[in-house]
Structures are given as C-alpha cells and as structure tokens.
Amino acid sequence: MVLLELRWFTMSITKKEFKRFEKQIILKNVGLAGQKKISTAKVLVIGLGGLGSPLLLYLANSGLKNIGIIDHDKVELSNLNRQILFNDKDIGKYKVNQAKKVLTKINKEIKLSVFKSKLTKNNINQIISKFDIVCDGTDNFKTRYFVNDYCLRNKKILITAAINKLDGQLFKFDFKKKLPCFRCFMPEIPDNKNNCDTDGILPSVAGIMGSLLANEILKTILKSRNDLSGKMIIFNADKLEFRKVKISINPNCVNKC
C-alpha cells in the first residue's frame, strides 16, 4: 500500500485514510499531526444509552481507533427512540455486542475493548487504567460519584453529560489540574432522582448532548485552548439556549479538592 510520508511529524498515513479524513485534516486545528493524535488516543465510554450512542458514532467516524465500551444492559424497545446505535433486530441482545458490530462496520481499523459488565470497585481499576480519557454517559448518580472519585485519585480526564426532559448538562474534569470535581457541584445525591425512565427525554436532546461529548473529547485530544475544564455547559432545547457556568471548588467536598 502506498504511504504518504510526513517526516517532520514522524508519522505516516495511507492514501485511503487521508481521503477519508481529509475534511478534518485540512482544518488548521487538526492537520495530519492532529489526526495522528485522534487515531492513537484511548477513550473509554461508560454507558451505551442515549448519550453513548451518538458519541460512539462520531468518535468512530472521526478516526479514533482505541475505544473501550462498558455496559451490562440489553437493548429494549423503549431504548430505540434515542439510542441510535440499535434497531428492532437488536432487542434482547447485549448493547456492547451490537455496538461492536456497528462500529467495526464503520471502521475496520478500530480496536475495541468490550466490557459486558457493571462497573464495580473490583473491576474499575482494571478497566479504566487502560484509557487516557473517560466518558461517563450513565444515568445514575451512584456510578457518577464512583467514576468521579476514581478519576480524581488517578488523575484521569473525565468528560460527562446528563440529560432529562428538554435539558442537558456537560462537564469536563481534568484531574491533572487543581480543579473542582463532580462532588463539588453536587455534594449529595438529590432526593428527586430524575432520569429518562421517569421524566422522559426528547431524542434530539440526547443527540445534541452526545455530539457535544464527542466534540469535547476531540478538543481534549487536540489540546484545544478553549478548555471546558472546571466549567459546565447547560442546554435547554425548548428555548434553544446554551450557558457556560464556572464550577467552584467546594471547601466542604469530601474529596478535598
């Protein structure tokens, strides 16, 4: 196979790869060096629901090759309005298995690490330690706190989002820096545990927030100067409003950020 050599960036890319990703390679913020960073980054996606589905599609189509996916659930009929990785034929099958089939069809070069299990204290280090960036798309606070605390202790980059009704929130925590954590923003699990099952969700909100997750991951890989660390984005689909809010370190945080 013919190779295009880029000696000053000590990397090579095939003609096929260049043609496939040329629309992003020509961007000043990406280039061939940036595409190399994308292809070699290691990203773990926790939860293959309404957020994880569009996120994974965009990561795969961006040329990211090292992806981990973890989820222990099977596809249900009620998932299909927003979990766009799946269709009717997938109902009753494990999400990770069906996601693997879709992603490998998008790009045969993808190296998928598949974990058909629930994230626990016994397996979290074995799973997360292999990845540079962790993306939490789960829908329960127990897992969010659990993942937040692990990433903080081990100085991982954590990018997470939440959706409910017509609203979405996006956070980035770069724990290599002295910044607040998720517990600083929400010290305790709220009494009113909102989720899609009880409150509903507009599917386009899941798509928008999943796309924003992918965008923030790519920005992180490319070391964008417009860093979201220590901040959150709040989105409302009805008013079509975005707000960026700074999160402060909570002096009473149990993690003593």
TAFEN-V650369 format. One record per backbone hydrogen bond with DSSP energy under -0.5 kcal/mol. CO is the residue of the C=O (numbers start at 1). NH is the residue of the N-H. If there is no record, write none. Layout:
co=CO nh=NH
co=CO nh=NH
//
This chain:
co=2 nh=15
co=3 nh=5
co=4 nh=13
co=6 nh=9
co=6 nh=11
co=7 nh=10
co=11 nh=6
co=13 nh=4
co=14 nh=18
co=15 nh=19
co=16 nh=20
co=17 nh=21
co=18 nh=22
co=19 nh=22
co=21 nh=24
co=21 nh=25
co=22 nh=26
co=24 nh=27
co=24 nh=31
co=27 nh=30
co=27 nh=31
co=30 nh=34
co=31 nh=35
co=32 nh=36
co=33 nh=37
co=34 nh=38
co=35 nh=39
co=36 nh=40
co=37 nh=41
co=39 nh=65
co=41 nh=43
co=41 nh=66
co=42 nh=132
co=42 nh=133
co=43 nh=68
co=44 nh=46
co=44 nh=135
co=45 nh=47
co=45 nh=70
co=46 nh=137
co=49 nh=53
co=50 nh=54
co=51 nh=55
co=52 nh=56
co=53 nh=57
co=54 nh=58
co=55 nh=59
co=56 nh=60
co=57 nh=61
co=58 nh=62
co=59 nh=62
co=59 nh=63
co=59 nh=64
co=60 nh=63
co=65 nh=67
co=65 nh=111
co=66 nh=43
co=67 nh=113
co=68 nh=45
co=69 nh=115
co=70 nh=47
co=73 nh=95
co=75 nh=92
co=76 nh=79
co=76 nh=80
co=77 nh=80
co=79 nh=82
co=79 nh=83
co=82 nh=84
co=83 nh=86
co=87 nh=90
co=88 nh=91
co=90 nh=93
co=93 nh=75
co=94 nh=98
co=95 nh=99
co=96 nh=100
co=97 nh=101
co=98 nh=102
co=99 nh=103
co=100 nh=104
co=101 nh=105
co=102 nh=106
co=103 nh=107
co=107 nh=110
co=110 nh=112
co=111 nh=67
co=112 nh=114
co=113 nh=69
co=114 nh=116
co=115 nh=71
co=115 nh=117
co=120 nh=123
co=120 nh=124
co=123 nh=127
co=124 nh=128
co=125 nh=129
co=127 nh=130
co=128 nh=131
co=132 nh=157
co=133 nh=44
co=134 nh=136
co=134 nh=159
co=135 nh=46
co=135 nh=137
co=136 nh=161
co=140 nh=144
co=141 nh=145
co=142 nh=146
co=143 nh=147
co=144 nh=148
co=145 nh=149
co=146 nh=150
co=147 nh=151
co=148 nh=152
co=149 nh=153
co=150 nh=154
co=151 nh=156
co=152 nh=155
co=156 nh=158
co=156 nh=175
co=157 nh=134
co=158 nh=173
co=159 nh=136
co=160 nh=171
co=162 nh=169
co=164 nh=167
co=165 nh=202
co=166 nh=237
co=167 nh=164
co=168 nh=235
co=169 nh=162
co=170 nh=233
co=171 nh=160
co=172 nh=174
co=172 nh=230
co=173 nh=158
co=173 nh=175
co=174 nh=177
co=177 nh=179
co=181 nh=184
co=181 nh=185
co=182 nh=186
co=191 nh=193
co=192 nh=194
co=195 nh=198
co=195 nh=199
co=196 nh=200
co=200 nh=165
co=202 nh=205
co=202 nh=206
co=203 nh=207
co=204 nh=208
co=205 nh=209
co=206 nh=210
co=207 nh=211
co=208 nh=212
co=209 nh=213
co=210 nh=214
co=211 nh=215
co=212 nh=216
co=213 nh=217
co=214 nh=218
co=215 nh=219
co=216 nh=220
co=217 nh=221
co=218 nh=222
co=219 nh=224
co=220 nh=223
co=225 nh=227
co=228 nh=231
co=230 nh=247
co=231 nh=172
co=232 nh=245
co=233 nh=170
co=234 nh=243
co=235 nh=168
co=236 nh=240
co=236 nh=241
co=241 nh=236
co=243 nh=234
co=243 nh=245
co=245 nh=232
co=249 nh=251
co=250 nh=253
co=253 nh=256
//
